Amino acid sequence: MALAARYADQTRPAHSIGKACHAALRGSYSVGMTLAADAALARRVSLCAVGPLADRGEALQINLGEGPCVQALRQRAPVLAENLDDPDTTHQWPVYAKRATAHHIHAAFALPILHGTDPARQAGLVLTLYRDRRGPMTDADLRAAQDHADAAELLLLTAPGSADGDLAHAWLLPTHAVVHQAIGVISYRHTITTGQALALLRAHAHTQDTDLTTLAHAIVHDHLVLPESPEPPPSGSTDC
């Protein structure tokens, strides 16, 4: 509660909490925070990314729809992956693990704060810590990270919401809002569900080796029309 009160008046509360967590952990970890409005549809947005590994760690999870954050939401428990080169640890998200290690992320720790009791429609925050070396977290670091995750939840729950009570509305950033706009456009154009539209968007981003936000911007603002199926990746492309 004290942490939440300290940052309640900030214009970017999630970023402020992320920076505070990064400082409390003495810069040993990069810090990302993801808001999930509906785990079943994979509607997730990155609220903050602090430190050299966080931007890529968060973007990969949103682009691919897999990773420790996704697993933490689905199993309703922390995911403490101390070695991303261990296939037993990463078997639920092998593509994410391969790409993350290519970007020097060798450990990831996802701490979920969940709302509701239905796993199929799970909403909540996930604070994810990224590190460039393998090995477990200390108990002190885990407690500090959990304190900041709890503070972020309190800030979110007290933030002004939209008329329809959308949990994500108050902290949704414009760069992420365009992804949801693109999902709506694709759903309308192709007469498919929003879940199918997101899957199509991700498939095209993957095959074209581009970020979800970049592709979404082209769809919404440049009137790009996606074909029904993704084109194969260019010759010589890599999986990194």
Residue pairs with C-beta under 8 A, 6 or more apart in sequence:
1 151
1 154
3 17
3 20
3 147
3 148
3 150
3 151
4 151
4 152
4 154
4 155
4 158
6 20
7 13
7 16
7 17
7 20
7 151
7 155
8 155
8 158
10 16
12 48
13 152
13 155
13 156
13 159
13 171
14 33
14 35
14 47
14 48
14 152
14 155
14 156
14 171
15 47
15 48
15 50
17 33
17 48
17 148
17 151
17 152
17 155
18 31
18 32
18 33
18 47
18 48
18 49
18 50
18 54
18 148
19 31
19 48
19 50
20 148
21 31
21 50
21 127
21 144
21 145
21 148
22 29
22 30
22 31
22 50
22 51
24 144
24 148
25 31
25 129
25 141
25 144
25 145
27 51
28 131
28 141
29 51
29 109
29 129
29 130
29 131
29 141
29 145
30 49
30 50
30 51
30 52
30 53
30 54
30 57
30 129
30 130
30 131
31 48
31 49
31 50
31 51
31 54
31 127
31 128
31 129
31 130
32 46
32 48
32 49
32 50
32 54
32 57
32 58
32 69
32 127
32 128
32 129
32 130
33 46
33 47
33 48
33 125
33 126
33 127
33 128
33 149
33 152
34 44
34 45
34 46
34 47
34 58
34 61
34 62
34 69
34 125
34 126
34 128
35 44
35 45
35 47
35 124
35 125
35 156
35 167
35 168
35 171
35 172
36 43
36 44
36 69
36 73
36 122
36 123
36 124
36 125
36 126
37 43
37 44
37 45
37 123
37 166
37 167
37 168
38 121
38 122
38 123
39 70
39 73
39 74
39 119
39 120
39 121
39 122
39 123
40 120
40 121
40 122
40 195
41 194
41 195
41 198
42 65
42 70
42 195
42 198
43 168
43 180
43 198
44 61
44 62
44 69
44 70
45 62
45 168
45 171
45 172
45 173
45 176
45 179
46 58
46 59
46 62
46 176
47 125
47 152
47 171
47 173
48 54
49 55
49 57
49 58
51 130
53 103
53 104
53 105
53 130
53 131
53 132
54 130
56 100
56 103
56 105
57 67
57 100
57 103
57 105
57 108
57 128
57 130
58 128
59 211
59 212
60 67
60 96
60 99
60 100
60 103
61 67
61 68
61 69
61 70
61 96
61 128
62 179
62 212
63 202
63 205
63 206
63 211
63 212
64 93
64 95
64 96
64 99
64 202
64 206
65 198
65 199
65 202
66 92
66 93
66 95
66 96
67 93
67 96
67 100
67 108
67 110
68 79
68 81
68 93
68 96
68 108
68 109
68 110
68 128
69 79
69 110
69 112
69 126
69 128
70 93
71 79
71 92
71 93
71 110
72 78
72 79
72 110
72 111
72 112
72 126
73 112
73 114
73 122
73 124
73 126
74 119
74 122
76 112
76 114
76 119
76 122
77 112
78 109
78 110
78 111
78 112
79 108
79 109
79 110
80 109
80 110
80 136
80 137
80 142
81 89
81 90
81 107
81 108
81 109
81 110
82 89
82 107
82 109
82 134
82 135
82 136
82 137
83 89
83 106
83 107
83 134
83 135
84 90
84 97
84 100
84 101
84 105
84 106
84 107
84 108
84 134
85 97
85 101
85 106
85 134
87 94
89 97
90 96
90 97
95 239
98 239
98 240
99 239
99 240
100 108
100 130
102 240
103 240
104 132
105 130
105 131
105 132
106 131
106 132
106 133
106 134
107 130
107 131
107 133
107 134
107 135
108 128
108 129
108 130
108 131
109 128
109 129
109 131
109 137
109 142
109 145
110 126
110 127
110 128
110 129
111 126
111 127
111 128
111 129
111 145
111 146
111 149
112 124
112 125
112 126
113 124
113 125
113 126
113 127
113 149
113 150
113 152
113 153
114 122
114 123
114 124
115 122
115 123
115 124
115 167
116 122
116 123
123 167
124 153
125 149
125 152
125 153
125 156
126 149
127 145
127 148
127 149
127 152
129 137
129 141
129 145
137 145
156 167
156 170
156 171
159 170
159 171
160 170
161 167
161 169
161 170
162 169
162 170
172 180
175 213
176 213
178 213
178 216
178 217
178 220
178 221
179 201
179 212
179 213
179 216
181 216
181 220
182 201
182 215
182 216
182 217
182 219
182 220
183 194
183 197
183 198
183 201
183 216
184 194
184 197
185 219
185 220
186 192
186 197
186 200
186 201
186 219
186 226
187 193
187 194
187 196
187 197
189 225
190 196
190 197
190 200
190 226
190 228
192 200
200 226
200 230
201 212
201 215
201 216
201 219
201 226
202 212
203 229
203 230
204 215
204 226
204 230
204 231
205 211
205 212
205 214
205 215
206 230
207 230
207 231
207 232
207 233
208 215
208 230
208 231
208 233
209 233
209 234
209 237
215 224
218 224
219 225
219 226
